[in-house]
Amino acid sequence: MKRALFSFCLMITAASLCFAADPVEGCWFSVDDKTGKIVSGWELYTDNSGLLHGRMLSAVGITAGTLATRCKETYANFPVSGKVNRMPVLGTPWFFGFRMEKAGRWVDGSIVNAEDGSMYKAELTHHPIDGKRYTVETLEVRGFLLFFSGAQYWRRCTREEALSLR
């Protein structure tokens, strides 16, 4: 009986690890790299094909009715149909097409900056708390344009926190 119970518990644990979400998935605060202030709340999620996308849930100074008028009408591989420059800033997947390279690392994605319409190639890397360089759970968001790259370091938050910015 003990052996059967142990085997069952081991099976449940193994199954839960197989279906666990990647640490990149969930909610994050974007942080201005110059001021260190929180500017927006995001939700990163995978679709049915296993690609990672991200939508802005809230942002300082952005209301639910704000449209992405500075964007182009369309972008290659944009995951939502319709004119992008008529879509709301909040709720639209501005991060899209990321594929998992390994747990905590997503590559070959694209990011559209809804403020100016620029599109960048990007990759995401999760950094767990290590007590040294990373004192909070951190997401490195690295964008590429031609030969240049830049990174922002986001921090984990709850969904309620990600929805709360005004």
ABEGO torsion letter per residue (X at the ends): XAAAAAAAAAAAAAAAAAABBBAABEBBBBBBAAAGBBABBBBBBBBAAGBBBBBBABBBGBBAABBBAABBABBBGBABBEBAAABBABGBBABBGBBBABBGBBBGBBBBBAAAGBBBBBBBBBBBBAGBABABBBBBBBBBBEABBBBBBBBBBBAAAAAABX
